[in-house]
């Protein structure tokens, strides 16, 4: 069974990825659809969505390291 810290990290990581992923997709679609001058709006939205996605992935990786450390096996 997972520890409390691992469950909290996993839940937060999934939530952050689910918040940021739609913003990234919408930003990429807008960047592809809009004209030359308005492409920046889509790119800015994609970058703002990428921030929580990256934080969520790092949080999920931290939960994985927590799980690996709990098994008392060497990392190398």
N, C-alpha and C positions, 0 to 999 in steps of 0.2 A: 504494500500500500504506500502511496506517495505521502511524503511529509507535507505539513501544512504550508511551509514556505514554497515548496515545489508547486503545489496546487495553486497558490496565489499568483506565482510568477507565470504559470501557464495560462491561467485565466486572463490576467492582464495583457499578456503577449498576444493572445488570440483576439482580444477585444481591440487592441491598438491596430493590429493588422486589418481587421474588419472595418475599422473606421477610416483608415487611410487608403485602402485599395480602391474603393469607388471614386475617391477624389483623383487618384492617379489615372484611372481609366477615363474619367470625364475630361481631365486635363489633356490627355493624349488625343482624344477624339476632337476636342476643340482646337488643338494645335494643328491637326491635320485638315480640319474643315475650314478654318478661318483664313482670311487673306494674309498677305505679307505683314502688314502693319499690326494686325491683331493677334498674331501667333503668340506673342508674349503673354497674353492672358491665359492661354492654354498651358503654356510652359510653366508659368507661375503657379497655376493651380496644381499641376502635376508635381512640382517641387514641394509645395505645401502638403500634398498628400503623401509624398515619399518620406517625409520626416517621421510620422507615426508608424509607417510600415517598417522602417529601419529600426526604430526603437522597439517595436513589437518583436521583430526577428531576434534582436539581441536579447530581449527578455526571455524568449523561448529557448535560445541557446543557453542562457544562464540556468534555466530550469533543467535542461539536459545535463549540464555539468553537475548540478545538485544531485540529480538522480544517479549519475555515474559515481560521484563521491560517496553516496550512501551505500554502494555495493562493496566498499572497502577493497577495491582493486586498484592496482597502480595505473597511472595515466600514461606512462611511457612504455 
